[in-house]
Amino acid sequence: MTSTEDIKNKEVINIFDGKSMGYVSDIEINLEEGTIEGVVIPSPKNFFNLFGRSEEDYVIKWENIKTIGDDVILVNIETFLE
């Protein structure tokens, strides 16, 4: 079983182009349904997360996550904007 702490701070790699998207800073959870909605990657403008979550942060939907490994999370996103 994987905990939320296991997911945070892992590097996210997009298998569509092989590029690093950044590191998970937070997780979005739907409390009403008890499901994980996605993982949050800070935008380059908000990399150090000094002021909390920004509207410019990237949210990777849970259905786009292909696997969670020991060191990285692999996702498949065709239209990721840098």
C-alpha positions as CSV (number, residue, x, y, z in Angstrom):
1,M,0.0,0.0,0.0
2,T,1.2,3.5,-0.8
3,S,0.6,6.4,1.5
4,T,0.3,10.1,0.6
5,E,3.7,10.7,2.2
6,D,5.2,8.1,-0.2
7,I,3.9,10.1,-3.2
8,K,4.9,13.6,-2.1
9,N,8.3,14.8,-3.3
10,K,8.6,12.1,-6.0
11,E,9.7,13.2,-9.5
12,V,7.0,13.0,-12.2
13,I,8.1,11.9,-15.6
14,N,5.9,12.2,-18.7
15,I,6.2,9.0,-20.7
16,F,4.8,10.8,-23.8
17,D,8.0,12.8,-24.2
18,G,10.3,11.4,-21.5
19,K,10.7,14.8,-19.8
20,S,10.6,15.6,-16.1
21,M,7.5,17.6,-15.1
22,G,8.8,18.4,-11.6
23,Y,8.1,17.0,-8.1
24,V,4.9,16.3,-6.4
25,S,4.1,19.1,-3.8
26,D,0.6,18.1,-2.8
27,I,-2.3,15.7,-3.5
28,E,-5.9,16.6,-4.3
29,I,-8.4,14.5,-2.4
30,N,-12.2,14.3,-2.9
31,L,-13.3,13.9,0.7
32,E,-17.0,13.3,-0.3
33,E,-16.1,10.3,-2.5
34,G,-12.9,9.3,-0.6
35,T,-10.8,9.3,-3.8
36,I,-7.6,10.9,-4.9
37,E,-8.3,13.4,-7.7
38,G,-4.7,14.1,-8.7
39,V,-1.2,15.3,-7.7
40,V,0.0,18.8,-7.8
41,I,3.3,20.0,-9.3
42,P,4.4,23.6,-8.5
43,S,4.8,25.8,-11.5
44,P,8.3,27.1,-12.1
45,K,7.2,30.5,-10.9
46,N,6.1,28.9,-7.6
47,F,8.8,26.3,-7.3
48,F,9.7,27.0,-3.6
49,N,6.0,27.1,-2.6
50,L,6.7,30.0,-0.3
51,F,3.2,31.3,-0.5
52,G,1.2,28.0,-0.6
53,R,-0.6,26.7,-3.6
54,S,-0.8,28.8,-6.7
55,E,-3.4,28.8,-9.5
56,E,-0.4,28.4,-11.9
57,D,0.5,25.0,-10.3
58,Y,-0.1,21.9,-12.5
59,V,-2.6,19.3,-11.4
60,I,-2.1,15.8,-12.9
61,K,-5.4,13.9,-12.9
62,W,-5.2,10.5,-11.2
63,E,-6.3,8.8,-14.4
64,N,-3.2,10.1,-16.2
65,I,-0.9,8.4,-13.6
66,K,0.4,5.1,-15.1
67,T,2.6,3.8,-12.3
68,I,4.1,4.9,-9.0
69,G,7.6,3.6,-8.6
70,D,10.1,3.8,-5.7
71,D,11.7,6.9,-7.1
72,V,9.4,8.4,-9.8
73,I,5.8,8.6,-10.9
74,L,5.2,7.9,-14.6
75,V,2.3,9.8,-16.2
76,N,1.0,10.1,-19.8
77,I,0.0,13.6,-20.8
78,E,0.1,14.6,-24.5
79,T,-0.6,18.3,-24.0
80,F,1.6,19.4,-21.1
81,L,2.6,23.0,-21.3
82,E,6.0,24.0,-19.9
